[in-house]
């Protein structure tokens, strides 16, 4: 059979990272190729259309005919209006009373439909500014869309995370990769810090970090019930990153109490005191996105031998004896050793025929059969 390869998580002191920074709509790029940027440097901006508010005049002013509505409306398409401004009024009951409608917002009149009696007023456009996220150099400009920013340094990818992009100073708050990050470890000032734990983090510690202004937490594992308690709801593992939390969480090993890989822990200790850009966004399915920790470094920071180019393809070769992590339920996050790579296609529950592998779960010894696409190698 041919050689098999599988994607792997990166944990490296030196690599090149390029991030595409793209606006959700057409806008303006405000930097040029070759510019040096900091994480908070604005690289592009756009104006998002404001929310459209529809005022039902017939509900507010009574059942008026289209001709009467035309006479009553005091504004036209394109007019700027302020909150509380009278946009329509009409004398009724032989001129004894006046009925009127006011604008609920500051905005611009977008339309008036006399047949339905509706006026549409759109809020002012909202400025959206896109920052560079990492310290680096603009290596490509995408006209009206965004840029590519490139840096060199350390990259640590996790298996799962929640919370969006943030920056902070790395600080290790446990003594070893098998220790729990609980409230007792958080006695000092944690504002703006990316805190490194060991085997797991508790919900109480997560709440303390959020209250204390910590930018993020990196740990080996987390129990599902602790994550649910912190978020206030049970979360799916397919797509994350949009949670309304103030502290980003990155898990490097999986669910449960799982000691952080020694190599990862030692690298984070070495990076302590440096500023990191982190993102908890995770997408397990097609177009996989991994939570990440990026720390820009210079060539002077890293020994020559660690900056030598590696054969990435060879590192990701799938073979008997390789240690892999399973990334699908019911074994999500479990580490296993590949014991066989059967060449034939096998049918799975969905009816598809795929190539499988057999692996021995490290902590239980159980041998399981899983699709090759459902595992990854930590490179």
C-alpha positions as CSV (number, residue, x, y, z in Angstrom):
1,X,0.0,0.0,0.0
2,X,1.1,3.6,-0.4
3,X,2.3,5.8,2.4
4,X,-0.5,7.4,4.5
5,X,-0.3,10.9,5.9
6,X,-2.6,12.7,8.4
7,X,-2.7,16.3,9.6
8,X,-1.0,17.0,12.9
9,X,-1.1,19.6,15.7
10,X,2.0,21.8,15.7
11,X,4.0,22.5,18.8
12,X,7.2,24.3,17.7
13,X,9.5,27.0,18.9
14,X,10.2,28.2,15.4
15,X,8.0,28.3,12.3
16,X,6.5,30.8,9.9
17,X,2.9,31.8,10.5
18,X,0.7,33.6,8.0
19,X,-2.7,34.9,9.0
20,X,-5.3,36.1,6.5
21,X,-7.1,39.1,7.9
22,X,-10.3,39.6,5.8
23,X,-13.2,41.9,6.2
24,X,-16.8,40.4,6.1
25,X,-17.7,43.0,3.4
26,X,-15.9,45.2,0.9
27,X,-14.0,48.0,2.6
28,X,-10.7,49.9,2.7
29,X,-7.2,48.5,3.3
30,X,-5.2,51.1,5.3
31,X,-1.7,49.5,5.3
32,X,0.6,48.5,2.4
33,X,2.8,45.5,1.6
34,X,6.0,45.5,3.7
35,X,4.5,47.5,6.6
36,X,5.4,46.3,10.1
37,X,2.3,45.8,12.3
38,X,1.5,45.2,15.9
39,X,-1.4,43.0,17.1
40,X,-3.7,46.1,17.5
41,X,-2.7,47.8,14.3
42,X,-5.8,48.5,12.2
43,X,-5.1,47.0,8.8
44,X,-8.5,47.4,7.1
45,X,-11.9,49.0,7.8
46,X,-15.4,48.9,6.5
47,X,-18.8,50.4,7.4
48,X,-21.5,47.8,8.2
49,X,-25.0,48.8,7.3
50,X,-27.1,49.8,10.3
51,X,-30.2,47.9,11.4
52,X,-33.4,48.8,9.5
53,X,-36.3,49.9,11.7
54,X,-39.8,49.8,10.2
55,X,-42.5,52.2,11.6
56,X,-46.0,50.9,10.9
57,X,-47.8,54.3,10.5
58,X,-51.3,52.7,10.5
59,X,-50.7,51.1,13.8
60,X,-49.4,54.4,15.3
61,X,-51.7,56.9,13.7
62,X,-54.8,55.0,12.9
63,X,-56.3,53.6,9.6
64,X,-55.5,56.3,7.2
65,X,-55.9,56.1,3.4
66,X,-52.7,56.2,1.2
67,X,-53.5,59.7,0.1
68,X,-53.9,60.8,3.8
69,X,-50.6,59.0,4.7
70,X,-48.8,60.9,1.9
71,X,-50.1,64.2,3.3
72,X,-49.1,63.2,6.8
73,X,-45.5,62.1,6.2
74,X,-43.0,64.9,6.9
75,X,-39.8,63.3,5.6
76,X,-38.6,61.8,2.3
77,X,-36.2,59.1,1.2
78,X,-32.6,60.1,2.1
79,X,-33.5,62.5,4.9
80,X,-31.5,62.3,8.1
81,X,-33.6,62.0,11.2
82,X,-33.0,62.0,15.0
83,X,-34.5,59.9,17.7
84,X,-37.9,61.4,18.8
85,X,-38.2,63.6,15.7
86,X,-41.8,63.8,14.4
87,X,-41.8,62.0,11.0
88,X,-45.6,62.1,10.3
89,X,-48.6,63.9,11.8
90,X,-52.2,64.3,10.9
91,X,-55.2,66.2,12.5
92,X,-58.2,64.0,13.1
93,X,-61.7,64.4,14.5
94,X,-62.4,67.6,12.6
95,X,-59.0,69.0,13.6
96,X,-59.6,68.6,17.3
97,X,-56.7,66.1,17.8
98,X,-53.3,65.5,16.3
99,X,-51.9,62.0,15.8
100,X,-48.2,61.7,15.1
101,X,-45.3,59.2,14.7
102,X,-41.8,59.7,15.9
103,X,-38.5,58.2,14.8
104,X,-37.3,55.6,17.3
105,X,-33.6,56.1,16.3
106,X,-31.1,58.4,14.8
107,X,-30.7,57.4,11.1
108,X,-31.7,57.9,7.5
109,X,-35.1,57.4,5.8
110,X,-34.7,54.5,3.4
111,X,-38.2,54.2,2.1
112,X,-41.8,55.2,2.5
113,X,-44.6,52.8,1.2
114,X,-47.9,54.7,1.2
115,X,-49.9,51.6,0.3
116,X,-48.8,49.6,3.4
117,X,-48.2,52.7,5.5
118,X,-44.6,51.8,6.4
119,X,-41.6,54.0,6.8
120,X,-38.1,52.4,6.9
121,X,-35.4,54.1,8.8
122,X,-31.9,52.7,8.9
123,X,-29.4,53.3,11.7
124,X,-26.1,55.0,11.0
125,X,-23.4,52.7,9.5
126,X,-21.2,51.1,12.1
127,X,-17.4,51.3,11.7
128,X,-15.7,47.9,11.6
129,X,-12.0,48.0,12.1
130,X,-9.9,44.9,11.5
131,X,-6.6,44.5,13.4
132,X,-3.5,42.6,12.5
133,X,-3.9,40.1,15.4
134,X,-0.2,39.2,15.4
135,X,3.0,41.2,15.4
136,X,4.6,40.8,12.0
137,X,4.8,42.2,8.5
138,X,2.2,42.7,5.8
139,X,3.2,40.2,3.1
140,X,0.1,40.6,0.8
141,X,-2.6,43.1,0.3
142,X,-6.1,41.8,-0.8
143,X,-7.6,45.0,-2.3
144,X,-10.9,46.1,-0.6
145,X,-10.8,42.9,1.5
146,X,-7.8,42.7,3.8
147,X,-4.2,41.5,4.1
148,X,-2.0,38.7,4.9
149,X,0.3,39.2,7.9
150,X,3.4,37.0,8.4
151,X,5.5,36.4,11.5
152,X,8.1,33.9,12.7
153,X,8.2,32.4,16.1
154,X,6.5,29.8,18.3
155,X,3.3,28.1,17.5
156,X,1.2,25.9,19.7
157,X,-2.0,24.4,18.4
158,X,-4.6,23.0,20.8
159,X,-7.3,20.4,20.2
160,X,-10.2,22.4,21.5
161,X,-10.9,26.0,22.7
162,X,-13.6,28.6,23.3
163,X,-13.4,32.4,23.1
164,X,-12.0,34.6,20.4
165,X,-8.8,36.5,19.6
166,X,-6.8,38.1,22.4
167,X,-3.3,39.1,23.4
168,X,-1.6,38.7,26.7
169,X,1.6,38.0,28.6
170,X,2.3,34.2,29.2
171,X,2.6,33.2,32.8
172,X,2.9,29.7,34.1
173,X,1.0,29.3,37.4
174,X,1.6,25.6,38.1
175,X,4.7,23.7,38.9
176,X,4.2,20.8,36.5
177,X,2.1,19.6,33.5
178,X,0.0,17.2,35.7
179,X,-1.2,19.9,38.2
180,X,-4.7,21.3,38.4
181,X,-5.2,25.0,37.8
182,X,-7.7,26.0,40.6
183,X,-8.5,29.2,42.4
184,X,-5.5,28.7,44.8
185,X,-3.1,29.3,41.9
186,X,-4.6,32.7,41.1
187,X,-3.6,34.9,44.1
188,X,-1.7,37.6,42.2
189,X,-2.5,40.1,39.5
190,X,-3.8,38.2,36.5
191,X,-5.1,41.1,34.3
192,X,-3.9,40.8,30.8
193,X,-2.2,37.5,31.4
194,X,-2.3,34.2,29.4
195,X,-2.2,31.7,32.3
196,X,-0.7,28.2,31.8
197,X,-2.1,25.3,33.9
198,X,-1.4,21.6,33.8
199,X,-3.8,18.8,33.6
200,X,-7.1,20.7,33.9
201,X,-8.8,23.9,34.9
202,X,-11.8,24.2,37.2
203,X,-14.9,26.3,36.6
204,X,-14.2,28.3,39.7
205,X,-10.8,29.2,38.3
206,X,-12.3,30.1,35.0
207,X,-14.7,32.5,36.6
208,X,-11.9,34.0,38.7
209,X,-9.8,34.5,35.6
210,X,-12.6,36.2,33.8
211,X,-13.4,38.5,36.7
212,X,-9.7,39.3,37.1
213,X,-9.2,40.3,33.5
214,X,-7.1,37.4,32.3
215,X,-6.8,37.3,28.6
216,X,-6.6,33.5,28.3
217,X,-5.9,30.1,29.9
218,X,-4.0,27.2,28.4
219,X,-4.3,23.8,30.0
220,X,-4.1,20.1,29.1
221,X,-7.8,19.2,29.7
222,X,-11.1,20.2,31.1
223,X,-14.0,18.2,32.3
224,X,-17.2,18.7,30.3
225,X,-19.2,19.6,33.4
226,X,-16.7,22.3,34.4
227,X,-16.9,23.9,31.0
228,X,-20.7,23.7,31.0
229,X,-20.8,25.3,34.4
230,X,-18.5,28.2,33.3
231,X,-20.4,28.9,30.0
232,X,-23.8,28.3,31.5
233,X,-24.8,25.9,28.7
234,X,-23.5,22.8,27.0
235,X,-21.4,23.4,24.0
236,X,-20.9,21.4,20.8
237,X,-17.3,20.7,19.7
238,X,-17.8,21.2,16.0
239,X,-17.4,25.0,15.7
240,X,-16.5,27.4,18.5
241,X,-15.0,30.8,19.0
242,X,-18.0,33.1,19.2
243,X,-18.8,32.6,22.8
244,X,-19.6,35.7,24.8
245,X,-16.8,35.3,27.4
246,X,-13.9,37.6,28.3
247,X,-11.2,34.9,28.8
248,X,-10.2,32.6,26.0
249,X,-9.6,28.9,26.9
250,X,-7.3,26.6,24.9
251,X,-7.1,22.9,25.7
252,X,-4.1,21.1,24.4
253,X,-4.9,17.4,25.1
254,X,-8.6,16.7,25.4
255,X,-11.6,16.4,27.7
256,X,-11.1,15.2,31.2
257,X,-8.1,15.5,33.5
258,X,-5.2,15.1,31.0
259,X,-1.7,16.1,31.8
260,X,-0.3,18.6,29.3
261,X,2.3,17.1,27.0
262,X,5.7,17.7,28.6
263,X,7.1,19.2,25.4
264,X,4.2,21.7,25.2
265,X,4.5,22.6,28.9
266,X,8.3,23.2,28.7
267,X,7.9,25.4,25.6
268,X,5.3,27.5,27.4
269,X,7.6,27.8,30.4
270,X,10.4,29.0,28.1
271,X,7.9,31.6,26.5
272,X,6.9,32.9,30.0
273,X,7.0,36.7,30.1
274,X,6.5,37.1,26.3
275,X,3.4,38.5,24.6
276,X,1.2,35.9,22.8
277,X,-1.7,36.2,20.4
278,X,-4.3,33.5,21.2
279,X,-7.5,32.3,19.6
280,X,-9.9,29.6,20.9
281,X,-11.8,29.2,17.6
282,X,-12.2,25.5,16.8
283,X,-13.6,23.8,13.7
284,X,-13.4,20.0,13.8
285,X,-15.0,19.3,10.5
286,X,-13.9,20.1,6.9
287,X,-11.6,23.2,6.8
288,X,-10.3,22.4,10.2
289,X,-9.4,25.3,12.5
290,X,-7.4,24.8,15.6
291,X,-7.1,27.0,18.7
292,X,-3.7,28.5,18.7
293,X,-1.0,30.3,20.6
294,X,1.4,32.5,18.5
295,X,4.5,34.1,20.0
296,X,6.6,36.2,17.6
297,X,10.4,35.7,18.1
298,X,13.6,36.8,16.5
299,X,16.4,34.6,15.1
300,X,18.5,35.7,18.2
301,X,15.8,34.1,20.5
302,X,16.1,30.6,19.0
303,X,19.2,28.4,18.6
304,X,20.3,27.7,15.0
305,X,19.5,24.0,15.2
306,X,15.9,24.7,16.2
307,X,15.5,27.1,13.2
308,X,16.6,24.4,10.7
309,X,13.8,23.6,8.2
310,X,12.1,20.3,8.9
311,X,10.6,17.8,6.6
312,X,6.9,18.4,7.5
313,X,5.6,15.6,5.3
314,X,7.8,13.0,7.0
315,X,6.7,14.3,10.4
316,X,3.1,13.6,9.5
317,X,3.6,10.1,8.1
318,X,1.0,7.8,9.6
319,X,2.6,4.4,10.5
320,X,2.4,1.6,13.0
321,X,3.8,2.8,16.4
322,X,2.8,6.4,15.8
323,X,1.0,8.2,18.7
324,X,-2.2,9.8,17.5
325,X,-5.1,11.8,19.0
326,X,-8.6,10.7,18.0
327,X,-10.7,13.8,17.1
328,X,-14.2,12.3,16.9
329,X,-16.6,10.9,19.4
330,X,-16.9,8.5,21.2
331,X,-13.1,8.7,21.7
332,X,-12.6,12.4,21.2
333,X,-9.3,13.7,22.7
334,X,-8.0,10.2,23.6
335,X,-4.3,9.4,22.8
336,X,-3.7,6.1,21.1
337,X,-0.9,4.1,19.5
338,X,-1.4,2.9,15.9
339,X,-1.2,-0.9,15.8
340,X,-2.4,-1.6,12.3
341,X,-3.1,0.1,9.0
342,X,-5.5,-2.2,7.0
343,X,-5.2,-1.4,3.3
344,X,-8.8,-2.3,2.4
345,X,-11.8,0.0,2.4
346,X,-14.3,-0.6,5.1
347,X,-17.9,0.6,5.3
348,X,-18.8,2.9,8.3
349,X,-22.2,3.8,9.8
350,X,-22.9,6.5,7.2
351,X,-22.6,4.0,4.4
352,X,-19.3,5.4,3.1
353,X,-16.3,3.2,2.5
354,X,-13.1,4.6,4.0
355,X,-9.6,3.4,5.0
356,X,-9.4,2.7,8.7
357,X,-6.7,2.2,11.3
358,X,-6.5,0.2,14.5
359,X,-5.2,1.9,17.6
360,X,-4.6,1.0,21.2
361,X,-6.0,3.6,23.6
362,X,-3.1,4.5,25.8
363,X,-4.9,4.9,29.1
364,X,-7.1,1.9,28.9
365,X,-5.4,-0.5,26.5
366,X,-8.6,-0.9,24.4
367,X,-8.0,-1.5,20.7
368,X,-10.4,0.4,18.5
369,X,-10.9,0.8,14.8
370,X,-11.4,4.4,13.5
371,X,-11.3,6.1,10.2
372,X,-7.9,7.5,9.4
373,X,-9.4,11.0,8.8
374,X,-10.5,11.0,12.5
375,X,-7.0,11.1,13.9
376,X,-4.2,13.6,14.0
377,X,-0.5,13.5,14.9
378,X,1.1,16.0,17.2
379,X,4.1,17.3,15.2
